[in-house]
Amino acid sequence: EGFQHRIDTKHDIAKTFSAMITSRYGNTAARDTNDVSSSWPNVTMPDFQEMSEGSLHITDGRALSFNPIITQGVDREQWEAHAAETAWMMLDSSSSSSNIKRKYKLHKRLVDPEPDSEWPDNRTISFGIYSRDPDGNVISDPGHAPESKFEDVMVPVWQIAPLETNEKAIMFNLHSEPNRKRALDDMMEYKVPVLTATLQLVQDAEVRPSSILFYPVFDSFRSPTK
């Protein structure tokens, strides 16, 4: 009963976040054409860290993320350019001196690494969407999953909170790993939330069994079957 309650709570929080994104960026929302962050799927939500804090506290979750669905050969290049341009928006807006120093360090790691840093620690957002080869090495994602019903789809981790403990996941193609791929395929086909099987998060250096709840975002509040 306790486990089901935790799952239900995570589901309801994800549903609320999905509705927030639909409200702001859906096809019925008013869009400012001068805003580089509001042309779907080129979406970067302001103040994501602050908006996520309460939800993570309620669910006792480790992370909350927004992961756009990108199609190879259609919108990948534009989305990766958008990601590099708006990476600064992922940092929270606090102006305290300690927070400014922390944001500077994060910015250096995500956008402008130290000259003496080594691969893959010097991988920045401008490297683009990535995945891992069978040996676990970081590679540019090929953007093709022939064993999937959605073979040309990529689902990169984009905005994620808390950022400090999850930054390594940014730009990782969730659709490149079998357990995540199965869950995402079911989510995209049936347009319902799906929980993955037990897996290892890419941001964890040590073995730590986890699972991910994927919740779809729709372009309107009408039934997805209409």
C-alpha positions as CSV (number, residue, x, y, z in Angstrom):
1,E,0.0,0.0,0.0
2,G,2.8,2.4,0.9
3,F,4.6,1.6,-2.4
4,Q,1.5,2.2,-4.4
5,H,0.9,5.5,-2.6
6,R,4.4,6.7,-3.6
7,I,3.8,5.7,-7.2
8,D,0.5,7.5,-7.3
9,T,2.1,10.6,-5.8
10,K,4.8,10.6,-8.5
11,H,2.2,10.0,-11.2
12,D,0.2,13.0,-10.0
13,I,3.2,15.3,-9.8
14,A,4.3,14.2,-13.3
15,K,0.7,14.9,-14.6
16,T,0.8,18.4,-13.1
17,F,4.2,19.1,-14.8
18,S,2.9,17.7,-18.1
19,A,-0.1,20.1,-17.9
20,M,2.2,23.0,-17.1
21,I,4.2,22.4,-20.3
22,T,1.1,21.9,-22.4
23,S,-0.3,25.1,-21.0
24,R,2.8,27.1,-21.8
25,Y,3.9,25.5,-25.1
26,G,0.9,23.6,-26.5
27,N,-0.6,24.4,-29.9
28,T,-3.3,26.5,-28.3
29,A,-0.9,28.6,-26.1
30,A,0.0,32.1,-27.0
31,R,3.6,32.2,-28.3
32,D,6.1,35.0,-28.4
33,T,7.8,34.6,-31.7
34,N,10.8,36.5,-30.4
35,D,11.4,34.0,-27.6
36,V,14.0,31.5,-28.6
37,S,12.8,29.1,-25.9
38,S,9.3,28.7,-27.1
39,S,9.3,27.0,-30.5
40,W,8.4,23.3,-30.1
41,P,10.4,21.1,-29.6
42,N,12.9,23.8,-28.9
43,V,11.7,24.4,-25.4
44,T,13.6,25.5,-22.3
45,M,11.5,26.4,-19.3
46,P,12.6,29.3,-17.2
47,D,13.1,28.7,-13.5
48,F,12.9,24.9,-13.9
49,Q,15.0,24.3,-10.8
50,E,12.8,26.3,-8.6
51,M,9.6,24.8,-10.0
52,S,10.9,21.3,-9.4
53,E,12.0,21.7,-5.8
54,G,8.7,21.3,-4.1
55,S,7.7,18.4,-6.3
56,L,10.9,16.5,-5.5
57,H,10.3,17.1,-1.8
58,I,6.7,15.8,-2.0
59,T,7.7,12.6,-3.9
60,D,11.0,12.1,-2.2
61,G,12.3,11.7,-5.8
62,R,15.9,11.8,-6.9
63,A,15.3,13.7,-10.1
64,L,12.6,15.4,-12.2
65,S,13.3,16.1,-15.9
66,F,11.9,17.4,-19.1
67,N,12.9,15.3,-22.1
68,P,11.8,16.4,-25.6
69,I,11.1,13.9,-28.4
70,I,13.5,14.7,-31.3
71,T,13.4,13.1,-34.7
72,Q,16.7,12.4,-36.5
73,G,17.0,14.2,-39.8
74,V,14.0,16.5,-39.1
75,D,14.7,18.6,-36.0
76,R,17.9,17.3,-34.4
77,E,20.2,20.0,-35.7
78,Q,17.9,22.8,-34.8
79,W,17.2,21.4,-31.3
80,E,20.9,20.9,-30.5
81,A,21.6,24.5,-31.6
82,H,18.8,25.6,-29.3
83,A,20.2,23.5,-26.4
84,A,23.6,25.2,-26.8
85,E,22.1,28.6,-27.0
86,T,19.8,28.3,-23.9
87,A,21.9,26.2,-21.6
88,W,22.2,29.1,-19.2
89,M,18.5,29.0,-18.5
90,M,18.9,25.6,-16.7
91,L,20.6,27.3,-13.8
92,D,18.4,28.7,-11.0
93,S,17.9,32.4,-10.7
94,S,19.1,32.9,-7.1
95,S,21.5,35.9,-6.9
96,S,23.3,35.0,-3.6
97,S,27.0,35.1,-3.7
98,S,27.4,31.4,-2.9
99,N,24.9,30.6,-5.6
100,I,26.6,32.7,-8.2
101,K,29.9,30.8,-7.6
102,R,28.0,27.5,-7.9
103,K,26.3,28.6,-11.1
104,Y,29.7,29.6,-12.5
105,K,31.1,26.2,-11.8
106,L,28.1,24.5,-13.4
107,H,28.3,26.8,-16.4
108,K,32.0,25.9,-16.9
109,R,31.2,22.2,-16.8
110,L,28.1,22.4,-19.1
111,V,29.2,25.1,-21.6
112,D,32.8,26.1,-21.2
113,P,35.0,23.4,-19.6
114,E,38.5,24.0,-18.2
115,P,41.2,23.7,-20.8
116,D,43.0,20.9,-18.9
117,S,39.9,18.7,-18.4
118,E,39.8,15.4,-20.1
119,W,37.2,13.4,-22.0
120,P,34.4,12.7,-21.2
121,D,34.6,15.3,-18.3
122,N,35.1,18.0,-20.9
123,R,31.9,17.0,-22.8
124,T,29.7,20.1,-23.1
125,I,26.1,20.6,-24.3
126,S,27.4,21.7,-27.7
127,F,28.7,18.1,-28.2
128,G,25.0,17.3,-28.9
129,I,22.9,14.3,-28.0
130,Y,24.9,11.4,-26.8
131,S,24.6,7.7,-25.9
132,R,27.0,5.0,-24.8
133,D,28.6,2.2,-26.9
134,P,28.6,-1.5,-25.6
135,D,31.8,-0.7,-23.6
136,G,30.2,2.2,-21.9
137,N,32.1,4.9,-23.8
138,V,30.4,8.2,-24.5
139,I,29.6,8.6,-28.2
140,S,27.5,11.0,-30.4
141,D,24.2,9.3,-30.6
142,P,23.6,7.8,-34.1
143,G,19.9,8.8,-33.9
144,H,18.6,5.4,-35.1
145,A,17.1,2.5,-33.2
146,P,16.1,-0.2,-35.8
147,E,14.6,-2.5,-33.2
148,S,12.2,0.2,-32.0
149,K,8.7,1.1,-33.5
150,F,10.0,4.6,-33.4
151,E,13.4,4.0,-34.9
152,D,14.3,7.6,-35.8
153,V,13.3,9.1,-32.4
154,M,15.7,10.4,-29.8
155,V,14.6,11.5,-26.3
156,P,17.5,13.5,-24.8
157,V,17.5,14.5,-21.1
158,W,17.3,18.2,-21.2
159,Q,16.2,20.1,-18.1
160,I,16.7,18.1,-14.9
161,A,16.6,18.9,-11.2
162,P,18.5,18.9,-9.0
163,L,21.1,19.9,-11.5
164,E,24.2,19.4,-9.4
165,T,23.7,15.6,-8.9
166,N,22.2,14.9,-12.3
167,E,24.2,17.0,-14.8
168,K,25.9,14.0,-16.4
169,A,22.5,12.9,-17.7
170,I,22.0,16.1,-19.7
171,M,21.8,15.3,-23.5
172,F,21.8,11.5,-22.9
173,N,19.4,9.8,-25.3
174,L,17.0,7.9,-23.2
175,H,15.8,6.0,-26.2
176,S,19.2,4.5,-26.7
177,E,19.1,2.1,-23.8
178,P,16.8,-1.1,-23.9
179,N,14.8,-0.7,-20.7
180,R,14.2,3.0,-21.2
181,K,13.4,2.4,-24.9
182,R,10.7,-0.2,-24.2
183,A,9.0,2.1,-21.7
184,L,9.3,5.1,-24.1
185,D,7.9,3.1,-27.0
186,D,4.9,2.1,-24.9
187,M,4.4,5.7,-23.8
188,M,4.5,7.0,-27.4
189,E,2.3,4.3,-28.8
190,Y,-0.4,4.2,-26.2
191,K,0.0,7.8,-24.9
192,V,0.0,6.8,-21.3
193,P,2.5,7.0,-18.4
194,V,4.9,4.1,-18.2
195,L,7.3,3.0,-15.4
196,T,10.6,1.4,-16.6
197,A,12.0,-1.9,-15.3
198,T,14.9,-1.6,-12.8
199,L,17.9,0.1,-14.3
200,Q,21.1,2.0,-13.6
201,L,21.0,5.8,-14.0
202,V,23.7,7.3,-16.2
203,Q,24.6,9.9,-13.5
204,D,25.3,7.2,-10.9
205,A,29.0,6.2,-10.6
206,E,28.1,3.3,-8.3
207,V,25.5,0.6,-8.8
208,R,22.2,1.9,-7.5
209,P,19.0,0.2,-8.8
210,S,16.4,2.8,-9.9
211,S,13.4,3.2,-12.2
212,I,12.0,6.1,-14.2
213,L,8.4,7.1,-14.6
214,F,7.8,8.6,-18.1
215,Y,4.8,10.8,-18.5
216,P,3.8,12.1,-21.9
217,V,3.3,15.8,-22.8
218,F,0.5,16.6,-25.2
219,D,0.0,19.6,-27.5
220,S,-3.5,20.3,-26.1
221,F,-5.7,19.3,-23.2
222,R,-8.1,17.4,-25.5
223,S,-8.1,13.6,-25.4
224,P,-5.0,12.3,-27.3
225,T,-7.2,10.0,-29.2
226,K,-9.1,13.0,-30.8
